Amino acid sequence: MRRSHHRMEIAELSVDATTGEKHRRHHMTKDGFYRGRQLFKVSQDA
């Protein structure tokens, strides 16, 4: 039973307080928000 602790783990998800979008913990959302504050302005050109 070597390496029995090496397994895939489910990613922890958080919900942004401002937008309500789900994202990985300690990562910003696609809109540029992190912990309710906007860090980056994301353009809609893409």
PAMILO-182694 format. One record per residue: x, y, z of N, C-alpha, C in turn; chain; residue in three letters. Coordinates in Angstrom, 2 decimals. Layout:
! PAMILO-182694
SITE     neast    nnorth       nup    caeast   canorth      caup     ceast    cnorth       cup   mol   type
SITE         X         Y         Z         X         Y         Z         X         Y         Z     A    ALA
...
END
This chain:
! PAMILO-182694
SITE     neast    nnorth       nup    caeast   canorth      caup     ceast    cnorth       cup   mol   type
SITE      0.83     -1.19      0.00      0.00      0.00      0.00      0.87      1.25      0.00     A    MET
SITE      1.89      1.22     -0.75      2.71      2.42     -0.86      1.96      3.49     -1.64     A    ARG
SITE      2.20      4.70     -1.26      1.61      5.87     -1.92      0.09      5.86     -1.88     A    ARG
SITE     -0.47      5.29     -0.88     -1.93      5.25     -0.80     -2.51      6.64     -0.51     A    SER
SITE     -1.69      7.57     -0.06     -2.17      8.92      0.21     -2.05      9.83     -1.01     A    HIS
SITE     -1.47      9.35     -2.12     -1.37     10.12     -3.35     -2.65      9.90     -4.15     A    HIS
SITE     -3.51     10.87     -4.14     -4.77     10.75     -4.86     -5.19     12.14     -5.33     A    ARG
SITE     -6.12     12.14     -6.23     -6.67     13.41     -6.71     -7.60     13.96     -5.64     A    MET
SITE     -7.51     15.26     -5.42     -8.39     15.90     -4.45     -9.34     16.84     -5.17     A    GLU
SITE    -10.52     16.98     -4.64    -11.50     17.89     -5.21    -11.10     19.31     -4.85     A    ILE
SITE    -11.12     20.19     -5.84    -10.74     21.59     -5.62    -11.77     22.28     -4.74     A    ALA
SITE    -11.29     23.07     -3.79    -12.18     23.83     -2.92    -12.72     25.02     -3.70     A    GLU
SITE    -14.02     25.25     -3.65    -14.63     26.35     -4.36    -15.20     27.35     -3.36     A    LEU
SITE    -15.09     28.62     -3.72    -15.67     29.70     -2.94    -16.64     30.46     -3.81     A    SER
SITE    -17.52     31.22     -3.17    -18.46     32.07     -3.89    -18.10     33.51     -3.59     A    VAL
SITE    -17.89     34.31     -4.65    -17.54     35.72     -4.48    -18.73     36.48     -3.91     A    ASP
SITE    -18.48     37.32     -2.91    -19.56     38.05     -2.24    -20.18     39.10     -3.15     A    ALA
SITE    -19.40     39.68     -4.04    -19.91     40.75     -4.91    -20.67     40.21     -6.10     A    THR
SITE    -20.06     39.29     -6.84    -20.66     38.81     -8.09    -21.44     37.52     -7.93     A    THR
SITE    -21.17     36.75     -6.88    -21.84     35.47     -6.69    -21.26     34.36     -7.54     A    GLY
SITE    -20.13     34.63     -8.19    -19.50     33.65     -9.08    -18.66     32.66     -8.27     A    GLU
SITE    -18.68     31.40     -8.67    -17.86     30.39     -8.02    -16.45     30.42     -8.61     A    LYS
SITE    -15.46     30.26     -7.74    -14.07     30.26     -8.18    -13.25     29.43     -7.21     A    HIS
SITE    -12.03     29.08     -7.62    -11.15     28.32     -6.74    -10.73     29.20     -5.58     A    ARG
SITE    -10.53     28.60     -4.44    -10.13     29.36     -3.26     -8.78     30.01     -3.48     A    ARG
SITE     -8.63     31.23     -2.98     -7.41     32.02     -3.07     -7.06     32.38     -4.50     A    HIS
SITE     -8.05     32.40     -5.40     -7.88     32.84     -6.78     -8.94     33.90     -7.06     A    HIS
SITE     -8.64     34.80     -7.97     -9.63     35.81     -8.32    -10.61     35.25     -9.35     A    MET
SITE    -11.75     35.92     -9.48    -12.75     35.49    -10.45    -12.37     35.98    -11.84     A    THR
SITE    -13.12     35.55    -12.84    -12.85     35.97    -14.22    -13.10     37.46    -14.40     A    LYS
SITE    -13.92     38.05    -13.53    -14.21     39.49    -13.61    -13.14     40.34    -12.94     A    ASP
SITE    -12.14     39.71    -12.30    -11.07     40.45    -11.66    -11.31     40.75    -10.19     A    GLY
SITE    -12.31     40.10     -9.57    -12.61     40.33     -8.16    -11.92     39.30     -7.28     A    PHE
SITE    -11.48     39.75     -6.10    -10.93     38.85     -5.08    -11.37     39.38     -3.73     A    TYR
SITE    -12.05     38.57     -2.97    -12.56     38.91     -1.64    -13.40     40.18     -1.65     A    ARG
SITE    -14.23     40.32     -2.69    -15.16     41.44     -2.75    -14.59     42.72     -3.32     A    GLY
SITE    -13.31     42.74     -3.64    -12.68     43.94     -4.21    -12.23     43.66     -5.63     A    ARG
SITE    -12.37     44.66     -6.49    -11.93     44.49     -7.88    -10.45     44.83     -7.97     A    GLN
SITE     -9.65     43.84     -8.38     -8.21     44.04     -8.49     -7.81     44.49     -9.88     A    LEU
SITE     -8.50     43.96    -10.90     -8.18     44.26    -12.29     -9.45     44.59    -13.03     A    PHE
SITE     -9.34     45.51    -13.98    -10.47     45.79    -14.86    -10.32     44.91    -16.08     A    LYS
SITE    -11.31     44.07    -16.31    -11.26     43.11    -17.42    -12.06     43.69    -18.58     A    VAL
SITE    -11.44     43.75    -19.75    -12.14     44.27    -20.92    -13.00     43.18    -21.55     A    SER
SITE    -14.05     43.57    -22.22    -14.97     42.63    -22.86    -14.63     42.42    -24.33     A    GLN
SITE    -13.45     42.87    -24.79    -13.07     42.79    -26.20    -12.78     41.37    -26.67     A    ASP
SITE    -12.36     40.51    -25.77    -11.95     39.16    -26.15    -13.13     38.36    -26.51     A    ALA
END
